[in-house]
Amino acid sequence: MEGSRPCQSCRKRTLVPDDVTGNMVCSSCGVVQDFDNFQAHIGGVTGEAGTYVRVGTVGSGSVRNYKENKIFEAQKLIEDFMFKLGLSGTKSHEGKWFPVFVGACAYVVMRKDQKMLPIVEVADLVGCDVYELGRMISRVVDFIDLKLPEFDIVKSFERAIKSCPSFGNVPEDVVQRMLQQGCF
């Protein structure tokens, strides 16, 4: 402290760095000192620093800080998954999760809305293993203390028949008969 410069307001040598901003603050009177935390990035103790891009930081010219950028990217990812899964946009703004968690939450929402989508398709869309997604779904359901409705195998069968590209050339009346036979 003895070697530090005096405060611009009270002239005492009680300057300490602020933990958040890095600016010097007088511990006696609380006045923030003029900008003095400039860090030249042209060299350092270990050698030249250069102009390397630092991982985890937002580039210059961005209007968001690191945390806001992460939140923005997560929201974009959530909206993209919700759009691909055919869910409403309002449901996509209810959280900020990682891809597997987003897939698990989307699957739970679809089950609550009685939309039958196989977990395999969700896992493929999210880009994870079916087992991993199933475990995350179980964790989400347990955490929320939610009771999922019974799996409707008839709706699942109808969806599988209607979405299977192999049945594209089959006449509609044959497809309807297949659906009726499968739902007996």
CNS distance restraints for C-alpha pairs under 8 A (distance, minus, plus):
assign (resid   1 and name CA) (resid  13 and name CA) 6.44 0.50 0.50
assign (resid   1 and name CA) (resid  14 and name CA) 6.49 0.50 0.50
assign (resid   1 and name CA) (resid  15 and name CA) 7.33 0.50 0.50
assign (resid   2 and name CA) (resid  13 and name CA) 6.66 0.50 0.50
assign (resid   4 and name CA) (resid  13 and name CA) 6.24 0.50 0.50
assign (resid   4 and name CA) (resid  14 and name CA) 7.91 0.50 0.50
assign (resid   4 and name CA) (resid  15 and name CA) 7.14 0.50 0.50
assign (resid   5 and name CA) (resid  13 and name CA) 6.09 0.50 0.50
assign (resid   5 and name CA) (resid  15 and name CA) 7.69 0.50 0.50
assign (resid   6 and name CA) (resid  10 and name CA) 7.97 0.50 0.50
assign (resid   6 and name CA) (resid  11 and name CA) 4.88 0.50 0.50
assign (resid   6 and name CA) (resid  12 and name CA) 5.18 0.50 0.50
assign (resid   6 and name CA) (resid  13 and name CA) 4.39 0.50 0.50
assign (resid   6 and name CA) (resid  14 and name CA) 7.18 0.50 0.50
assign (resid   6 and name CA) (resid  15 and name CA) 7.32 0.50 0.50
assign (resid   7 and name CA) (resid  11 and name CA) 4.50 0.50 0.50
assign (resid   7 and name CA) (resid  12 and name CA) 5.44 0.50 0.50
assign (resid   7 and name CA) (resid  13 and name CA) 6.11 0.50 0.50
assign (resid   7 and name CA) (resid  14 and name CA) 7.10 0.50 0.50
assign (resid   7 and name CA) (resid  15 and name CA) 6.67 0.50 0.50
assign (resid   7 and name CA) (resid  26 and name CA) 6.20 0.50 0.50
assign (resid   7 and name CA) (resid  31 and name CA) 7.95 0.50 0.50
assign (resid   7 and name CA) (resid  33 and name CA) 7.19 0.50 0.50
assign (resid   8 and name CA) (resid  33 and name CA) 6.88 0.50 0.50
assign (resid   9 and name CA) (resid  29 and name CA) 7.77 0.50 0.50
assign (resid   9 and name CA) (resid  31 and name CA) 7.04 0.50 0.50
assign (resid  10 and name CA) (resid  28 and name CA) 7.97 0.50 0.50
assign (resid  10 and name CA) (resid  29 and name CA) 6.90 0.50 0.50
assign (resid  12 and name CA) (resid  28 and name CA) 7.62 0.50 0.50
assign (resid  13 and name CA) (resid  26 and name CA) 7.98 0.50 0.50
assign (resid  14 and name CA) (resid  26 and name CA) 5.51 0.50 0.50
assign (resid  14 and name CA) (resid  27 and name CA) 5.61 0.50 0.50
assign (resid  14 and name CA) (resid  28 and name CA) 6.45 0.50 0.50
assign (resid  15 and name CA) (resid  24 and name CA) 5.92 0.50 0.50
assign (resid  15 and name CA) (resid  25 and name CA) 5.40 0.50 0.50
assign (resid  15 and name CA) (resid  26 and name CA) 4.39 0.50 0.50
assign (resid  15 and name CA) (resid  27 and name CA) 6.04 0.50 0.50
assign (resid  16 and name CA) (resid  24 and name CA) 5.44 0.50 0.50
assign (resid  16 and name CA) (resid  25 and name CA) 5.44 0.50 0.50
assign (resid  16 and name CA) (resid  26 and name CA) 6.26 0.50 0.50
assign (resid  16 and name CA) (resid  27 and name CA) 6.56 0.50 0.50
assign (resid  17 and name CA) (resid  22 and name CA) 5.47 0.50 0.50
assign (resid  17 and name CA) (resid  23 and name CA) 5.55 0.50 0.50
assign (resid  17 and name CA) (resid  24 and name CA) 4.37 0.50 0.50
assign (resid  17 and name CA) (resid  25 and name CA) 6.01 0.50 0.50
assign (resid  18 and name CA) (resid  22 and name CA) 4.87 0.50 0.50
assign (resid  18 and name CA) (resid  23 and name CA) 5.43 0.50 0.50
assign (resid  18 and name CA) (resid  24 and name CA) 5.99 0.50 0.50
assign (resid  18 and name CA) (resid  25 and name CA) 6.31 0.50 0.50
assign (resid  22 and name CA) (resid  37 and name CA) 6.48 0.50 0.50
assign (resid  23 and name CA) (resid  32 and name CA) 7.00 0.50 0.50
assign (resid  23 and name CA) (resid  33 and name CA) 7.04 0.50 0.50
assign (resid  23 and name CA) (resid  35 and name CA) 6.76 0.50 0.50
assign (resid  23 and name CA) (resid  36 and name CA) 6.76 0.50 0.50
assign (resid  23 and name CA) (resid  37 and name CA) 5.90 0.50 0.50
assign (resid  24 and name CA) (resid  32 and name CA) 6.12 0.50 0.50
assign (resid  24 and name CA) (resid  33 and name CA) 5.61 0.50 0.50
assign (resid  24 and name CA) (resid  34 and name CA) 8.00 0.50 0.50
assign (resid  24 and name CA) (resid  36 and name CA) 7.30 0.50 0.50
assign (resid  24 and name CA) (resid  37 and name CA) 7.70 0.50 0.50
assign (resid  25 and name CA) (resid  30 and name CA) 5.98 0.50 0.50
assign (resid  25 and name CA) (resid  31 and name CA) 5.72 0.50 0.50
assign (resid  25 and name CA) (resid  32 and name CA) 4.46 0.50 0.50
assign (resid  25 and name CA) (resid  33 and name CA) 5.86 0.50 0.50
assign (resid  26 and name CA) (resid  30 and name CA) 4.86 0.50 0.50
assign (resid  26 and name CA) (resid  31 and name CA) 5.45 0.50 0.50
assign (resid  26 and name CA) (resid  32 and name CA) 6.55 0.50 0.50
assign (resid  26 and name CA) (resid  33 and name CA) 7.46 0.50 0.50
assign (resid  41 and name CA) (resid  49 and name CA) 5.94 0.50 0.50
assign (resid  41 and name CA) (resid  50 and name CA) 6.87 0.50 0.50
assign (resid  41 and name CA) (resid  51 and name CA) 7.62 0.50 0.50
assign (resid  42 and name CA) (resid  48 and name CA) 6.10 0.50 0.50
assign (resid  42 and name CA) (resid  49 and name CA) 5.63 0.50 0.50
assign (resid  42 and name CA) (resid  50 and name CA) 5.95 0.50 0.50
assign (resid  43 and name CA) (resid  47 and name CA) 5.68 0.50 0.50
assign (resid  43 and name CA) (resid  48 and name CA) 4.11 0.50 0.50
assign (resid  43 and name CA) (resid  49 and name CA) 4.90 0.50 0.50
assign (resid  43 and name CA) (resid  50 and name CA) 7.18 0.50 0.50
assign (resid  44 and name CA) (resid  48 and name CA) 6.02 0.50 0.50
assign (resid  44 and name CA) (resid  49 and name CA) 6.43 0.50 0.50
assign (resid  56 and name CA) (resid  66 and name CA) 7.11 0.50 0.50
assign (resid  57 and name CA) (resid  65 and name CA) 7.93 0.50 0.50
assign (resid  57 and name CA) (resid  66 and name CA) 5.83 0.50 0.50
assign (resid  58 and name CA) (resid  62 and name CA) 6.60 0.50 0.50
assign (resid  58 and name CA) (resid  64 and name CA) 7.57 0.50 0.50
assign (resid  58 and name CA) (resid  65 and name CA) 6.38 0.50 0.50
assign (resid  58 and name CA) (resid  66 and name CA) 5.73 0.50 0.50
assign (resid  58 and name CA) (resid  69 and name CA) 7.53 0.50 0.50
assign (resid  64 and name CA) (resid  68 and name CA) 5.51 0.50 0.50
assign (resid  64 and name CA) (resid  69 and name CA) 5.73 0.50 0.50
assign (resid  65 and name CA) (resid  69 and name CA) 6.04 0.50 0.50
assign (resid  66 and name CA) (resid  70 and name CA) 6.29 0.50 0.50
assign (resid  67 and name CA) (resid  71 and name CA) 6.28 0.50 0.50
assign (resid  68 and name CA) (resid  72 and name CA) 6.08 0.50 0.50
assign (resid  69 and name CA) (resid  73 and name CA) 6.15 0.50 0.50
assign (resid  70 and name CA) (resid  74 and name CA) 6.13 0.50 0.50
assign (resid  71 and name CA) (resid  75 and name CA) 6.16 0.50 0.50
assign (resid  71 and name CA) (resid  96 and name CA) 6.80 0.50 0.50
assign (resid  72 and name CA) (resid  76 and name CA) 6.27 0.50 0.50
assign (resid  73 and name CA) (resid  77 and name CA) 6.25 0.50 0.50
assign (resid  74 and name CA) (resid  78 and name CA) 6.14 0.50 0.50
assign (resid  74 and name CA) (resid  96 and name CA) 5.81 0.50 0.50
assign (resid  74 and name CA) (resid  97 and name CA) 6.56 0.50 0.50
assign (resid  74 and name CA) (resid  98 and name CA) 7.10 0.50 0.50
assign (resid  75 and name CA) (resid  79 and name CA) 6.08 0.50 0.50
assign (resid  75 and name CA) (resid  92 and name CA) 7.72 0.50 0.50
assign (resid  75 and name CA) (resid  93 and name CA) 7.09 0.50 0.50
assign (resid  75 and name CA) (resid  95 and name CA) 7.96 0.50 0.50
assign (resid  75 and name CA) (resid  96 and name CA) 6.31 0.50 0.50
assign (resid  76 and name CA) (resid  80 and name CA) 6.11 0.50 0.50
assign (resid  77 and name CA) (resid  81 and name CA) 6.28 0.50 0.50
assign (resid  77 and name CA) (resid  99 and name CA) 7.53 0.50 0.50
assign (resid  78 and name CA) (resid  82 and name CA) 6.11 0.50 0.50
assign (resid  78 and name CA) (resid  92 and name CA) 5.84 0.50 0.50
assign (resid  78 and name CA) (resid  93 and name CA) 7.75 0.50 0.50
assign (resid  78 and name CA) (resid  96 and name CA) 7.50 0.50 0.50
assign (resid  78 and name CA) (resid  97 and name CA) 7.61 0.50 0.50
assign (resid  78 and name CA) (resid  99 and name CA) 7.82 0.50 0.50
assign (resid  78 and name CA) (resid 102 and name CA) 6.44 0.50 0.50
assign (resid  79 and name CA) (resid  83 and name CA) 6.06 0.50 0.50
assign (resid  79 and name CA) (resid  89 and name CA) 6.85 0.50 0.50
assign (resid  79 and name CA) (resid  92 and name CA) 5.50 0.50 0.50
assign (resid  79 and name CA) (resid  93 and name CA) 7.66 0.50 0.50
assign (resid  80 and name CA) (resid  84 and name CA) 6.23 0.50 0.50
assign (resid  81 and name CA) (resid  85 and name CA) 6.05 0.50 0.50
assign (resid  81 and name CA) (resid 102 and name CA) 7.74 0.50 0.50
assign (resid  81 and name CA) (resid 103 and name CA) 7.53 0.50 0.50
assign (resid  81 and name CA) (resid 125 and name CA) 7.85 0.50 0.50
assign (resid  81 and name CA) (resid 126 and name CA) 7.64 0.50 0.50
assign (resid  82 and name CA) (resid  86 and name CA) 6.07 0.50 0.50
assign (resid  82 and name CA) (resid  87 and name CA) 5.16 0.50 0.50
assign (resid  82 and name CA) (resid  88 and name CA) 7.00 0.50 0.50
assign (resid  82 and name CA) (resid  89 and name CA) 6.92 0.50 0.50
assign (resid  82 and name CA) (resid  91 and name CA) 7.90 0.50 0.50
assign (resid  82 and name CA) (resid  92 and name CA) 6.09 0.50 0.50
assign (resid  82 and name CA) (resid 106 and name CA) 7.11 0.50 0.50
assign (resid  83 and name CA) (resid  87 and name CA) 6.06 0.50 0.50
assign (resid  83 and name CA) (resid  88 and name CA) 7.42 0.50 0.50
assign (resid  83 and name CA) (resid  89 and name CA) 7.34 0.50 0.50
assign (resid  85 and name CA) (resid 106 and name CA) 7.83 0.50 0.50
assign (resid  85 and name CA) (resid 122 and name CA) 7.98 0.50 0.50
assign (resid  87 and name CA) (resid  91 and name CA) 7.22 0.50 0.50
assign (resid  87 and name CA) (resid  92 and name CA) 7.99 0.50 0.50
assign (resid  87 and name CA) (resid 110 and name CA) 7.79 0.50 0.50
assign (resid  88 and name CA) (resid  92 and name CA) 7.20 0.50 0.50
assign (resid  89 and name CA) (resid  93 and name CA) 7.17 0.50 0.50
assign (resid  90 and name CA) (resid  94 and name CA) 7.51 0.50 0.50
assign (resid  97 and name CA) (resid 101 and name CA) 5.63 0.50 0.50
assign (resid  97 and name CA) (resid 102 and name CA) 5.51 0.50 0.50
assign (resid  98 and name CA) (resid 102 and name CA) 5.94 0.50 0.50
assign (resid  99 and name CA) (resid 103 and name CA) 6.13 0.50 0.50
assign (resid  99 and name CA) (resid 126 and name CA) 6.07 0.50 0.50
assign (resid 100 and name CA) (resid 104 and name CA) 6.12 0.50 0.50
assign (resid 100 and name CA) (resid 123 and name CA) 7.96 0.50 0.50
assign (resid 100 and name CA) (resid 126 and name CA) 6.39 0.50 0.50
assign (resid 100 and name CA) (resid 128 and name CA) 6.81 0.50 0.50
assign (resid 100 and name CA) (resid 132 and name CA) 7.84 0.50 0.50
assign (resid 100 and name CA) (resid 133 and name CA) 6.15 0.50 0.50
assign (resid 100 and name CA) (resid 136 and name CA) 7.19 0.50 0.50
assign (resid 101 and name CA) (resid 105 and name CA) 6.10 0.50 0.50
assign (resid 101 and name CA) (resid 133 and name CA) 7.85 0.50 0.50
assign (resid 101 and name CA) (resid 136 and name CA) 6.47 0.50 0.50
assign (resid 101 and name CA) (resid 137 and name CA) 7.86 0.50 0.50
assign (resid 102 and name CA) (resid 106 and name CA) 6.03 0.50 0.50
assign (resid 103 and name CA) (resid 107 and name CA) 6.09 0.50 0.50
assign (resid 103 and name CA) (resid 122 and name CA) 6.30 0.50 0.50
assign (resid 103 and name CA) (resid 123 and name CA) 7.15 0.50 0.50
assign (resid 103 and name CA) (resid 126 and name CA) 6.09 0.50 0.50
assign (resid 103 and name CA) (resid 133 and name CA) 7.27 0.50 0.50
assign (resid 104 and name CA) (resid 108 and name CA) 6.25 0.50 0.50
assign (resid 104 and name CA) (resid 133 and name CA) 6.12 0.50 0.50
assign (resid 104 and name CA) (resid 134 and name CA) 7.52 0.50 0.50
assign (resid 104 and name CA) (resid 136 and name CA) 5.92 0.50 0.50
assign (resid 104 and name CA) (resid 137 and name CA) 4.71 0.50 0.50
assign (resid 104 and name CA) (resid 140 and name CA) 7.17 0.50 0.50
assign (resid 105 and name CA) (resid 109 and name CA) 6.19 0.50 0.50
assign (resid 105 and name CA) (resid 137 and name CA) 6.96 0.50 0.50
assign (resid 105 and name CA) (resid 140 and name CA) 6.99 0.50 0.50
assign (resid 106 and name CA) (resid 110 and name CA) 6.12 0.50 0.50
assign (resid 107 and name CA) (resid 111 and name CA) 6.19 0.50 0.50
assign (resid 107 and name CA) (resid 117 and name CA) 7.71 0.50 0.50
assign (resid 107 and name CA) (resid 119 and name CA) 7.33 0.50 0.50
assign (resid 107 and name CA) (resid 122 and name CA) 7.21 0.50 0.50
assign (resid 107 and name CA) (resid 137 and name CA) 7.52 0.50 0.50
assign (resid 108 and name CA) (resid 112 and name CA) 6.23 0.50 0.50
assign (resid 108 and name CA) (resid 137 and name CA) 6.99 0.50 0.50
assign (resid 108 and name CA) (resid 141 and name CA) 7.56 0.50 0.50
assign (resid 108 and name CA) (resid 148 and name CA) 7.49 0.50 0.50
assign (resid 109 and name CA) (resid 113 and name CA) 6.19 0.50 0.50
assign (resid 110 and name CA) (resid 114 and name CA) 6.20 0.50 0.50
assign (resid 110 and name CA) (resid 115 and name CA) 5.05 0.50 0.50
assign (resid 110 and name CA) (resid 116 and name CA) 6.93 0.50 0.50
assign (resid 110 and name CA) (resid 117 and name CA) 7.47 0.50 0.50
assign (resid 111 and name CA) (resid 115 and name CA) 5.67 0.50 0.50
assign (resid 111 and name CA) (resid 116 and name CA) 6.50 0.50 0.50
assign (resid 111 and name CA) (resid 148 and name CA) 6.74 0.50 0.50
assign (resid 111 and name CA) (resid 149 and name CA) 6.83 0.50 0.50
assign (resid 111 and name CA) (resid 151 and name CA) 7.80 0.50 0.50
assign (resid 112 and name CA) (resid 148 and name CA) 6.41 0.50 0.50
assign (resid 112 and name CA) (resid 149 and name CA) 6.55 0.50 0.50
assign (resid 114 and name CA) (resid 149 and name CA) 7.83 0.50 0.50
assign (resid 114 and name CA) (resid 152 and name CA) 7.98 0.50 0.50
assign (resid 116 and name CA) (resid 151 and name CA) 7.80 0.50 0.50
assign (resid 116 and name CA) (resid 152 and name CA) 7.28 0.50 0.50
assign (resid 116 and name CA) (resid 155 and name CA) 6.40 0.50 0.50
assign (resid 116 and name CA) (resid 156 and name CA) 5.44 0.50 0.50
assign (resid 116 and name CA) (resid 159 and name CA) 7.47 0.50 0.50
assign (resid 117 and name CA) (resid 121 and name CA) 7.02 0.50 0.50
assign (resid 117 and name CA) (resid 122 and name CA) 7.50 0.50 0.50
assign (resid 117 and name CA) (resid 156 and name CA) 7.11 0.50 0.50
assign (resid 118 and name CA) (resid 122 and name CA) 6.85 0.50 0.50
assign (resid 118 and name CA) (resid 156 and name CA) 7.70 0.50 0.50
assign (resid 119 and name CA) (resid 123 and name CA) 6.08 0.50 0.50
assign (resid 119 and name CA) (resid 130 and name CA) 6.86 0.50 0.50
assign (resid 119 and name CA) (resid 133 and name CA) 7.83 0.50 0.50
assign (resid 119 and name CA) (resid 134 and name CA) 7.65 0.50 0.50
assign (resid 120 and name CA) (resid 124 and name CA) 6.09 0.50 0.50
assign (resid 120 and name CA) (resid 130 and name CA) 5.98 0.50 0.50
assign (resid 121 and name CA) (resid 125 and name CA) 6.10 0.50 0.50
assign (resid 122 and name CA) (resid 126 and name CA) 6.06 0.50 0.50
assign (resid 123 and name CA) (resid 127 and name CA) 5.77 0.50 0.50
assign (resid 123 and name CA) (resid 128 and name CA) 5.23 0.50 0.50
assign (resid 123 and name CA) (resid 129 and name CA) 6.06 0.50 0.50
assign (resid 123 and name CA) (resid 130 and name CA) 5.48 0.50 0.50
assign (resid 123 and name CA) (resid 133 and name CA) 6.28 0.50 0.50
assign (resid 124 and name CA) (resid 128 and name CA) 6.42 0.50 0.50
assign (resid 124 and name CA) (resid 129 and name CA) 7.69 0.50 0.50
assign (resid 128 and name CA) (resid 132 and name CA) 6.76 0.50 0.50
assign (resid 128 and name CA) (resid 133 and name CA) 6.80 0.50 0.50
assign (resid 129 and name CA) (resid 133 and name CA) 6.28 0.50 0.50
assign (resid 130 and name CA) (resid 134 and name CA) 6.00 0.50 0.50
assign (resid 131 and name CA) (resid 135 and name CA) 6.20 0.50 0.50
assign (resid 132 and name CA) (resid 136 and name CA) 6.31 0.50 0.50
assign (resid 133 and name CA) (resid 137 and name CA) 6.09 0.50 0.50
assign (resid 134 and name CA) (resid 138 and name CA) 6.20 0.50 0.50
assign (resid 135 and name CA) (resid 139 and name CA) 6.24 0.50 0.50
assign (resid 136 and name CA) (resid 140 and name CA) 6.11 0.50 0.50
assign (resid 137 and name CA) (resid 141 and name CA) 6.14 0.50 0.50
assign (resid 138 and name CA) (resid 142 and name CA) 6.08 0.50 0.50
assign (resid 139 and name CA) (resid 143 and name CA) 5.94 0.50 0.50
assign (resid 140 and name CA) (resid 144 and name CA) 6.12 0.50 0.50
assign (resid 141 and name CA) (resid 145 and name CA) 5.80 0.50 0.50
assign (resid 141 and name CA) (resid 146 and name CA) 5.16 0.50 0.50
assign (resid 141 and name CA) (resid 147 and name CA) 7.21 0.50 0.50
assign (resid 141 and name CA) (resid 148 and name CA) 7.75 0.50 0.50
assign (resid 142 and name CA) (resid 146 and name CA) 6.55 0.50 0.50
assign (resid 152 and name CA) (resid 156 and name CA) 6.35 0.50 0.50
assign (resid 153 and name CA) (resid 157 and name CA) 5.97 0.50 0.50
assign (resid 154 and name CA) (resid 158 and name CA) 6.20 0.50 0.50
assign (resid 154 and name CA) (resid 182 and name CA) 7.77 0.50 0.50
assign (resid 154 and name CA) (resid 183 and name CA) 6.04 0.50 0.50
assign (resid 155 and name CA) (resid 159 and name CA) 6.08 0.50 0.50
assign (resid 156 and name CA) (resid 160 and name CA) 6.12 0.50 0.50
assign (resid 157 and name CA) (resid 161 and name CA) 6.20 0.50 0.50
assign (resid 157 and name CA) (resid 179 and name CA) 7.82 0.50 0.50
assign (resid 157 and name CA) (resid 182 and name CA) 7.53 0.50 0.50
assign (resid 158 and name CA) (resid 162 and name CA) 6.11 0.50 0.50
assign (resid 158 and name CA) (resid 179 and name CA) 6.42 0.50 0.50
assign (resid 159 and name CA) (resid 163 and name CA) 5.89 0.50 0.50
assign (resid 160 and name CA) (resid 164 and name CA) 5.85 0.50 0.50
assign (resid 161 and name CA) (resid 167 and name CA) 7.13 0.50 0.50
assign (resid 161 and name CA) (resid 175 and name CA) 7.69 0.50 0.50
assign (resid 161 and name CA) (resid 179 and name CA) 7.58 0.50 0.50
assign (resid 162 and name CA) (resid 167 and name CA) 7.49 0.50 0.50
assign (resid 164 and name CA) (resid 168 and name CA) 7.40 0.50 0.50
assign (resid 167 and name CA) (resid 175 and name CA) 7.60 0.50 0.50
assign (resid 170 and name CA) (resid 174 and name CA) 6.69 0.50 0.50
assign (resid 170 and name CA) (resid 175 and name CA) 6.76 0.50 0.50
assign (resid 171 and name CA) (resid 175 and name CA) 6.52 0.50 0.50
assign (resid 172 and name CA) (resid 176 and name CA) 6.19 0.50 0.50
assign (resid 173 and name CA) (resid 177 and name CA) 6.19 0.50 0.50
assign (resid 174 and name CA) (resid 178 and name CA) 6.17 0.50 0.50
assign (resid 175 and name CA) (resid 179 and name CA) 6.23 0.50 0.50
assign (resid 176 and name CA) (resid 180 and name CA) 6.20 0.50 0.50
assign (resid 177 and name CA) (resid 181 and name CA) 6.11 0.50 0.50
assign (resid 178 and name CA) (resid 182 and name CA) 6.04 0.50 0.50
assign (resid 179 and name CA) (resid 183 and name CA) 6.15 0.50 0.50
assign (resid 180 and name CA) (resid 184 and name CA) 6.34 0.50 0.50
